[in-house]
């Protein structure tokens, strides 16, 4: 038994080291004052009952430092029943803004909303974000820089949670920072498999060329990763990660354990549907490592295994995890949250197992709707 646990730990450590190397391969992008804004953008924001969040988003959109004639904002109403639409219409938007209604065509309301907006957009590059986000002032300049340099078809960009001192919020932040580190690392290894729809950019032409979200409309989420997989198959060398402080989009952590569980169940559904070997292998290795820790703990209580070996394996795991997450903390300027890292490391294996179990046997709720995995 110890040999099996040790082997899983060794494979896990090698995986973390590999991701760490990949992370370092991704170079930071800095905008140059001399760069002339030439790229045009349609910013697409689906919303459903987001009245409590829209004011902050609109405020951040209004201070975007980019020529107003080179971008538009398309809000897509996904059957909101609150005052979301009124808030958008009543605010003095300083940008070219339209509000349209989503056309339902599939089992995925968000994909339907994005597709509706893209078909009604007027500019070359599509950017997606969420209604509960805050976008940075130089956001479009950062995108313009990588577009001028790389001429990409698809760009993934950084997302993080707002800072908080609450334990649940910091737990989510650490989980999110680790996901961002793996995302960047995979891009650095030329094997991208994760991205976040709260900060994505791609050409309208490539969306139409690969038939958008066709092929995964049966899944409620996945407007980001599954679409990226389709672009990778067609243009593997035209996909990049925008590692730029000026491109970081901030979103809000969830306020309850129940809502967090439902969100992670939705994410777990996407993970199980990954098509690439690399992505499935990474997910399996992480899952096996967390399950191993829990099993070892059970066996230790039953006096079948030694406690000091469990502690050694746990300390090795969290040490290598911290090397990677520290990279992410540094990039996002969120190092002060590291004080919560030890307790979150203890909680995480149990949380992972609960999410995996729940995703197989229960439905999840998202935006007031109930979905199967």
C-alpha atoms as one frame of an Amber mdcrd trajectory, in Angstrom:
protein
   0.000   0.000   0.000   2.802   2.413   0.900   4.470   1.677  -2.442   1.277
   2.647  -4.310   0.858   5.884  -2.349   4.528   6.727  -2.865   4.278   6.112
  -6.612   1.211   8.354  -6.921   3.019  11.054  -4.944   6.089  10.810  -7.189
   3.985  11.106 -10.351   2.143  14.060  -8.813   5.397  15.841  -7.939   6.729
  15.329 -11.475   3.478  16.775 -12.822   3.757  19.879 -10.628   7.382  20.383
 -11.701   6.356  20.063 -15.347   3.593  22.669 -14.913   6.061  24.930 -13.066
   8.484  24.772 -15.992   5.642  25.505 -18.400   4.582  28.499 -16.315   8.055
  29.993 -16.618   7.943  29.521 -20.392   5.084  32.014 -20.724   6.537  35.509
 -21.006   4.801  38.558 -19.598   3.227  40.999 -22.029   3.657  44.713 -21.408
   1.953  47.395 -23.407   4.180  49.982 -25.037   3.178  53.663 -24.977   4.216
  53.899 -28.617   1.774  51.181 -29.732  -1.078  52.546 -31.782  -4.503  51.046
 -31.010  -5.605  49.336 -34.206  -7.487  46.225 -33.080 -11.272  46.407 -32.893
 -13.289  44.605 -30.233 -16.838  43.534 -29.497 -17.105  42.950 -25.739 -19.864
  40.431 -25.066 -21.470  40.191 -21.628 -24.300  37.716 -21.019 -26.369  38.523
 -17.940 -29.152  36.893 -15.960 -30.419  38.559 -12.781 -27.175  40.457 -12.139
 -28.669  43.694 -10.791 -26.414  43.615  -7.737 -23.237  43.394  -9.834 -23.837
  45.427 -12.981 -23.117  48.871 -11.549 -19.516  47.958 -10.713 -19.016  46.346
 -14.110 -20.430  49.370 -15.948 -18.202  51.690 -13.919 -15.125  49.715 -14.986
 -16.260  49.632 -18.629 -16.675  53.399 -18.645 -13.037  54.020 -17.717 -11.498
  51.692 -20.314  -8.600  53.633 -21.820  -9.050  52.808 -25.492 -10.466  54.745
 -28.458 -14.256  54.521 -28.150 -14.742  54.082 -31.881 -12.686  50.869 -31.836
 -14.887  48.833 -29.511 -18.479  48.138 -28.572 -20.177  46.509 -25.595 -22.937
  43.999 -26.269 -25.021  43.037 -23.236 -27.090  39.887 -23.785 -30.185  39.426
 -21.652 -30.590  35.759 -20.734 -34.212  36.002 -19.516 -33.500  38.201 -16.510
 -36.398  38.766 -14.144 -34.826  41.519 -12.054 -33.875  45.110 -12.884 -30.675
  44.241 -14.778 -31.825  45.660 -18.119 -33.060  48.883 -16.512 -29.741  49.377
 -14.742 -27.847  49.121 -18.035 -30.244  51.417 -19.869 -30.372  53.989 -17.062
 -26.608  54.284 -16.677 -24.739  56.824 -18.719 -22.594  54.438 -20.758 -19.626
  56.242 -22.277 -19.089  53.471 -24.795 -20.951  52.208 -27.841 -23.387  49.908
 -26.022 -26.341  47.768 -27.045 -28.625  45.430 -25.102 -30.102  42.464 -26.958
 -32.149  39.439 -25.956 -30.661  35.971 -26.163 -32.163  33.458 -28.568 -32.454
  30.039 -26.930 -31.383  27.232 -29.243 -29.826  24.580 -27.008 -29.337  23.193
 -23.502 -26.726  25.886 -22.831 -28.218  29.334 -22.120 -24.815  31.004 -21.887
 -23.578  29.617 -25.200 -26.840  30.689 -26.814 -26.383  34.199 -25.415 -22.796
  34.487 -26.644 -23.672  33.153 -30.080 -26.595  35.583 -30.352 -24.256  38.463
 -29.537 -21.506  37.350 -31.926 -23.961  37.179 -34.803 -24.987  40.747 -33.955
 -21.461  42.086 -33.359 -19.678  44.464 -35.706 -15.967  44.170 -34.882 -13.188
  41.708 -35.675 -12.196  40.465 -32.205 -14.692  39.055 -29.722 -14.017  39.444
 -25.996 -16.195  37.659 -23.459 -16.559  38.479 -19.795 -19.190  38.017 -17.094
 -21.629  40.443 -15.508 -20.149  39.943 -12.029 -16.669  41.017 -13.137 -14.593
  44.184 -13.027 -12.399  44.844 -16.044  -9.104  46.797 -15.943  -8.545  50.226
 -17.449  -5.870  49.095 -19.937  -7.615  45.832 -20.774  -7.981  46.450 -24.499
  -4.481  47.910 -24.818  -3.099  44.640 -23.412  -5.081  42.636 -25.946  -4.010
  45.009 -28.708  -0.336  44.411 -27.808  -0.481  40.634 -28.173  -2.600  40.912
 -31.319  -0.032  43.184 -32.969   2.807  40.872 -31.919   1.318  37.398 -32.477
  -1.741  37.793 -34.744  -3.595  35.132 -32.718  -6.879  33.403 -33.409  -7.569
  32.777 -29.715  -6.292  34.423 -26.519  -6.836  33.225 -22.955  -6.292  35.842
 -20.271  -6.030  36.058 -16.465  -8.939  36.024 -14.032  -8.867  36.089 -10.251
 -11.096  36.741  -7.259 -11.198  39.999  -5.366  -9.179  40.020  -2.139 -10.999
  39.044   1.046 -10.177  38.038   4.612 -13.048  35.545   4.878 -11.974  31.901
   5.006 -14.449  30.701   2.354 -13.385  33.468  -0.023  -9.674  32.769   0.506
 -10.284  29.037  -0.016 -11.843  29.864  -3.391  -9.004  32.246  -4.186  -6.340
  29.596  -3.563  -8.250  27.049  -5.628  -8.624  29.608  -8.409  -4.978  30.669
  -8.282  -3.901  27.045  -8.599  -6.175  26.630 -11.630  -4.717  29.778 -13.172
  -1.190  28.471 -12.555  -2.038  25.183 -14.274  -3.690  27.105 -17.117  -0.583
  29.222 -17.699   1.719  26.227 -17.273  -0.194  24.201 -19.852   0.068  27.074
 -22.330   3.812  27.184 -21.649   4.039  23.479 -22.464   2.121  24.042 -25.722
  -0.667  21.840 -24.360  -3.421  24.281 -23.338  -6.592  22.724 -22.001  -8.070
  25.317 -19.635  -9.208  28.908 -19.977 -11.861  31.119 -18.400 -14.814  32.654
 -20.217 -14.628  35.705 -17.947 -11.597  36.853 -19.946 -11.327  35.407 -23.445
 -10.637  36.870 -26.859 -10.919  35.328 -30.317 -11.609  36.389 -33.853 -15.178
  36.432 -35.058 -14.017  34.674 -38.210 -12.575  31.666 -36.335 -15.780  31.329
 -34.320 -17.796  31.129 -37.529 -15.217  28.893 -39.231 -15.340  26.170 -36.552
 -19.133  26.520 -36.231 -18.998  28.084 -32.798 -20.181  25.864 -29.979 -21.597
  23.168 -32.224 -20.744  19.735 -30.889 -21.044  20.551 -27.173 -24.375  22.358
 -26.944 -25.701  19.518 -24.785 -23.556  20.775 -21.882 -24.730  23.861 -20.010
 -21.205  25.244 -19.534 -17.982  24.976 -21.500 -18.315  28.043 -23.694 -14.604
  28.515 -23.033 -12.664  25.222 -22.947 -14.606  23.234 -25.537 -14.507  26.095
 -28.002 -10.756  26.409 -27.386 -10.346  22.696 -28.148 -12.008  23.237 -31.528
  -9.697  26.153 -32.347  -6.643  24.111 -31.270  -7.575  21.366 -33.718  -7.703
  23.907 -36.553  -5.006  26.413 -35.538  -2.697  24.862 -32.884  -0.029  27.549
 -33.330  -2.376  30.529 -33.130  -3.465  30.218 -29.500  -1.773  32.250 -26.757
  -2.034  33.235 -23.104  -2.018  36.956 -22.323   0.136  37.081 -19.201  -0.285
  40.743 -18.386  -1.101  42.635 -15.188  -3.037  45.081 -17.333  -5.363  42.312
 -18.518  -6.438  40.842 -15.155 -10.208  40.634 -14.751 -11.557  40.409 -11.201
 -14.644  38.483 -10.191 -16.407  37.876  -6.895 -16.092  34.758  -4.736 -19.289
  32.919  -3.913 -20.862  33.648  -0.552 -21.979  30.170   0.530 -20.613  26.628
   0.580 -23.719  25.412  -1.263 -23.246  27.798  -4.194 -19.526  26.951  -4.296
 -20.329  23.238  -4.439 -22.766  23.764  -7.320 -20.200  25.833  -9.212 -17.480
  23.222  -8.800 -19.904  20.468  -9.834 -20.472  22.411 -13.038 -16.719  22.732
 -13.554 -16.238  19.020 -12.829 -18.681  18.265 -15.630 -16.428  20.140 -18.038
 -13.317  18.339 -16.790 -14.792  14.895 -17.414 -15.617  15.926 -20.990 -12.073
  17.014 -21.921 -11.027  15.325 -25.155  -7.218  15.479 -24.917  -5.013  12.866
 -23.218  -2.899  15.508 -21.448  -5.890  17.206 -19.822  -7.428  13.907 -18.727
  -4.074  12.741 -17.328  -3.584  15.929 -15.292  -7.116  15.723 -13.882  -6.677
  12.039 -13.004  -3.305  12.562 -11.304  -4.659  15.410  -9.160  -7.725  13.368
  -8.226  -5.661  10.280  -7.332  -3.329  12.362  -5.165  -6.207  13.818  -3.155
  -7.972  10.463  -2.830  -4.694   8.866  -1.705  -4.329  11.336   1.154  -7.831
  10.594   2.412  -7.383   6.830   2.086  -4.048   6.996   3.890  -5.714   8.972
   6.677  -8.392   6.280   7.026  -5.804   3.495   7.096  -3.761   5.415   9.655
  -6.809   5.638  11.941  -7.247   1.890  11.537  -3.596   1.437  12.560  -2.759
  -0.168   9.239  -0.299   2.548   8.218   2.071   4.847  10.055   1.112   8.447
  10.816   4.565   9.858  10.189   4.490   8.580   6.582   1.120  10.290   6.047
   2.555  13.545   7.391   5.617  13.213   5.169   3.535  12.632   2.023   1.216
  15.515   2.934   4.101  17.922   3.583   5.790  16.952   0.315   2.546  17.527
  -1.592   1.715  20.923  -0.114   5.337  22.084  -0.476   5.339  21.446  -4.216
   1.804  22.826  -4.511   2.964  25.995  -2.785   5.880  26.449  -5.190   3.360
  26.583  -8.027   0.623  28.597  -6.350   3.223  31.088  -5.093   3.991  31.837
  -8.747   0.341  32.623  -9.297   0.097  34.668  -6.091   3.059  36.739  -7.232
   1.666  37.424 -10.684  -1.777  38.410  -9.372  -0.280  40.414  -6.458  -2.175
  38.330  -3.885   0.657  36.973  -1.749  -0.869  38.127   1.534  -3.438  35.335
   1.243  -0.660  32.750   1.734  -1.217  32.777   5.516  -4.384  30.740   4.953
  -2.602  28.210   2.769  -1.925  25.491   5.419  -5.564  25.168   6.497  -6.819
  25.287   2.911  -4.380  22.512   2.013  -5.966  20.303   4.659  -9.508  21.068
   3.509  -8.882  20.734  -0.222  -8.641  16.905  -0.585 -11.970  16.471   1.230
 -13.623  19.193  -0.836 -12.346  17.616  -4.054 -13.757  14.213  -3.160 -17.143
  15.710  -2.230 -17.330  17.591  -5.547 -16.435  14.513  -7.594 -18.990  12.372
  -5.773 -21.735  15.003  -6.016 -21.101  15.634  -9.719 -21.838  11.980 -10.501
 -25.032  11.632  -8.492 -26.664  15.055  -8.204 -27.876  17.892 -10.396 -26.479
  21.391  -9.975 -28.087  24.826 -10.063 -26.713  27.726 -12.079 -28.326  31.138
 -12.528 -31.603  29.868 -11.100 -31.745  26.854 -13.411 -31.151  23.166 -12.702
 -28.840  21.094 -14.896 -27.607  17.543 -15.111 -23.879  16.871 -15.464
